[in-house]
Amino acid sequence: MSTVTRNKGNPGAEDAAWSREAQEILTGLTATPKFIPSRFFYDDVGSKLFERITKLPEYYPSRTEKGILKRYAGEITDGFGDAAIIELGSGDCSKISILLRALSEGERRSLVYVSVDVSRGALDESGRLLRKRFGDITVRGIQADFTVDMGMVEKYDKKVLCLFGSTIGNLDPSDARDFIARTGCVMAKGDRFLLGLDMVKERAVLERAYNDALGVTAQFNRNILNVVNRVIGSDFRPELFEHLAFFNARHNRIEMHLKASRAMHVNTPLLTQGLDLEEGETIHTENSRKFLRDHILEFAAAGGFAIRRIHSDSMGWFCLVDYVKQ
């Protein structure tokens, strides 16, 4: 069984949400320096481009995390029976499929898998694939931004929350701690939280991962302007922007920017004067923070968690932390 719902709340909430999205984008584009919140990457096109990125040879996080999941699947899934397995920012279903394969048919029948993603297309496709692979599992999809609202998971009594891919690295440090704290608040004692963390490593390895030879990450970065055009009615031309990605050692993060190749004026009906960009001006589109072991302890304290186990690869490039609510 597979269902997909829109997290609306009340009549008219969808219009209000779009209004909030437009205001959020305009706040960033009128700031100095300009920025666009990274959550706007993930329309249907952006989600598909990101799936391509995860398969690139330069992009180590996905294959490294999958290797960890395959190696420790039996231990990780111990106790999954009768639980709601809730994957936040689920995207494709490749990682959760590794864990589901480690379960018996009876265990899969006893649980429900809940995917939460902003992309309706990603939810539909993952639901179709999971039905094909595991006909004995209940699948539910929720179209929502989990960084804004975690209320959709509270109704489940026994929960295993999964946030793979080091997605938490897209949040600023204070926002990450706040998110972990909110997550802890919707969990009951004994609930588990699987958190993927990309660890600090050599600059060359990090920068290659975000500057692939095929230019897929550049396409992904520029596509955010297509999303902006739809939300605020602007006329950005993505092809006039250069993709920039580099490691900021001071903040332990990869930064992604779009750099204007020439001076330009951008129109939008929401701003009387429109927007002006100078040649070489950048728009900051994403931070991808990398973590240290101290952050694992910091997140445990913020959410009221104990650390059940830390799984890692042989190089120590990536950690999958298995927290349990105290």
ZAFIKE-881899 format. One record per residue (C-alpha): residue in three letters; x, y, z. Coordinates in steps of 0.1 Angstrom, whole numbers, plus 2048, in hexadecimal, padded with zeros to 3 digits. Each point is the difference from the previous one (the first is absolute). Layout:
<pts>
ALAXYZ ...
</pts>
This chain:
<pts>
MET800800800 SER80D8237F7 THR7F1822808 VAL80D8237FA THR7F281E813 ARG8078257FF ASN80880F822 LYS7E781E7FF GLY7F2805822 ASN7E18147F6 PRO7EE80E7E1 GLY81581B7F0 ALA8207F4810 GLU80F7F77DE ASP7FC8247F4 ALA80F80D820 ALA81D7E77FD TRP80880D7DD SER7FE82480E ARG8197F781B GLU8177F07E6 ALA7FF81F7EB GLN80881681E GLU81D7E880A ILE80F8027DD LEU7FC8267FE THR810805822 GLY81F7ED7F3 LEU8028117DF THR7FE82380F ALA81A7F981A THR8258087FE PRO80F7E87F6 LYS7E37EF7ED PHE7F57DD809 ILE7E57E77F8 PRO7F77E681B SER80C7DE7F4 ARG7DE7EF806 PHE7F580F7DF PHE8177E87ED TYR7E87E3803 ASP7E58047E6 ASP7FA7E17EB VAL81D80A7E8 GLY81780881D SER7F87DF811 LYS8087EC7E1 LEU8218137FB PHE80A7F9824 GLU7F97DB7FA ARG8198027E3 ILE819812816 THR7FF7E4819 LYS80B7E77E5 LEU81E8157F5 PRO8237F2807 GLU80B821811 TYR7E2800817 TYR80B7E981C PRO7E680781B SER7E47EB7F2 ARG8147E17F7 THR813802821 GLU7E0802814 LYS7F17E47EC GLY81E7EB808 ILE7FB806825 LEU7DB7F77FD LYS8087DF7EE ARG81B7F6818 TYR7EC807820 ALA7DC7FB7F4 GLY7FA7E3817 GLU80A81381F ILE7EF8207F5 THR7DE7EF7F9 ASP7FF7ED821 GLY7E080B810 PHE7F080F7E1 GLY7E17E9803 ASP7DF812806 ALA8118227FC ALA7F981D7E9 ILE8208057EC ILE7FF8257F7 GLU81980C7E6 LEU804826800 GLY80A80F7DE SER7FC7DD7F2 GLY8078087DB ASP8057DE7EF CYS7FC7E0814 SER8227F17FB LYS80D804823 ILE7E07F5813 SER7FE7E27E8 ILE8217F380D LEU7F17FF823 LEU7DF7F27F5 ARG8127E37EF ALA8107F6821 LEU7DE7FA80F SER7EB7E17FE GLU7DF8007EE GLY7EE7FF821 GLU81381E80D ARG7F98147E1 ARG7DB7F8803 SER80080D824 LEU80E8227F8 VAL7F681F7ED TYR8198147EB VAL7F98267FF SER8138157E6 VAL801826805 ASP80B8157E3 VAL7F98227F0 SER7FE7EF7DD ARG7E07EF7F7 GLY8117F07E3 ALA81B7F0817 LEU7E47F3817 ASP7ED7F17E4 GLU81E7EF7F0 SER80E7F3821 GLY7DD7F2809 ARG7FE7EE7DF LEU8237F1803 LEU7FA7F4824 ARG7DF7F07F7 LYS8137EE7E4 ARG81C7F4817 PHE7ED7FA81F GLY7DB7F77FA ASP7FB7F9825 ILE80882380E THR7E981D807 VAL80D8207F0 ARG7F3823808 GLY80D8207F1 ILE7FE82380F GLN80881F7EA ALA80F818819 ASP81F81380A PHE80B7ED81F THR81881D80B VAL7E1815805 ASP7E77E780E MET8067E0812 GLY7DC7FC80D MET7F87E67E6 VAL8147E5812 GLU7F1805823 LYS7E37E87FA TYR8167E27FD ASP8067ED821 LYS8207EE7F8 LYS8178147E9 VAL8217FC7EE LEU8088217F0 CYS81A8007E4 LEU81381E7F3 PHE81A7F37E8 GLY8188117E8 SER80D81981A THR7E38167F7 ILE803811822 GLY82080F7F2 ASN7EA8187EB LEU7F4811820 ASP81481B812 PRO80E7F4821 SER7E5811816 ASP7E57F47E8 ALA80E7DC802 ARG7FF800826 ASP7DD80E800 PHE7F57E57E7 ILE80F7E5815 ALA7EF80E81F ARG7DE8017EE THR8067DC7F4 GLY8067F5823 CYS7DF81080B VAL7EB7EB7E8 MET8117E080B ALA7F67E981D LYS8197ED816 GLY80F7E47ED ASP7FA80F7DD ARG81E8007EA PHE81081A7E9 LEU8197F57E5 LEU81481F7F5 GLY81A8007E4 LEU81D818804 ASP81B8087E6 MET820805813 VAL81C81A7FB LYS81B7F27E8 GLU81980C7E7 ARG7F681F7EC ALA8077F07DE VAL7E87E3807 LEU7E581880C GLU8038187E3 ARG8017E57E5 ALA7DF7F380E TYR7EF8217F8 ASN8128087DF ASP7FA7E07EB ALA80F7FD7DE LEU7DE7FB7EE GLY7F282080F VAL7E17F0810 THR805814820 ALA8028207EC GLN7DF7F77EF PHE7F17F9822 ASN80D82180E ARG7F28157E3 ASN7DE7EE801 ILE7F8812820 LEU7FC81F7EB ASN7E47EF7ED VAL7EF7F9821 VAL80482480A ASN7F180B7DE ARG7E17EC807 VAL7FB80C823 ILE8068257FC GLY7F98047DB SER82380B7F8 ASP8147FD7E0 PHE8227F380B ARG8147EF7E4 PRO8127E3811 GLU8197FD7E3 LEU80E822809 PHE80D7F3821 GLU8207ED808 HIS8007E481A LEU81880581D ALA8077E781C PHE81C801819 PHE8097F6823 ASN7FF81B81A ALA8187F281B ARG7F781A81A HIS7DC7F3801 ASN8077DC7F6 ARG7E88027E3 ILE7FE7FD7DA GLU7EF8207F2 MET7EE8017DF HIS7FA8217EE LEU7F380C7DF LYS81681B7F0 ALA7F28197E7 SER8147FF7DF ARG7F58237F8 ALA7EC81D80E MET7DB7FA7FE HIS7DE80D80A VAL7E67E680C ASN7DB8087FF THR7E67F3819 PRO7DD80D805 LEU8067FE826 LEU81B81C7FF THR7F88217EF GLN8258067F8 GLY8097DC7F9 LEU8237F4808 ASP82280B7F3 LEU81F7EA801 GLU82380B7F8 GLU8187EB7EB GLY8117E8817 GLU7E680481C THR7F67DF811 ILE7E17F180E HIS8077E881D THR7EB7E17FA GLU80C7E5818 ASN8167F781E SER8097DC806 ARG8107FF822 LYS8197E4808 PHE8017F2823 LEU8177F681C ARG7FB7E681B ASP7F881B819 HIS7E18087EB ILE7F27DD806 LEU801807826 GLU7F18237FB PHE7E27F27ED ALA7FA7E581A ALA7FE81B81B ALA7EA8167EB GLY7E67E57F9 GLY8017ED821 PHE80F7E27EF ALA8187E480B ILE8187F37E6 ARG7F77DC7F8 ARG81C7FB7E6 ILE8168137E8 HIS8057EF7DF SER81C80C7E8 ASP8147F67E1 SER8247F5802 MET80C8237F6 GLY7EB81281A TRP7F18157E4 PHE7DC7FC80A CYS7ED7F6820 LEU7DD7F2805 VAL7F7808824 ASP7E57EA811 TYR7F081581B VAL7E57F5818 LYS7E9817813 GLN805800826 
</pts>
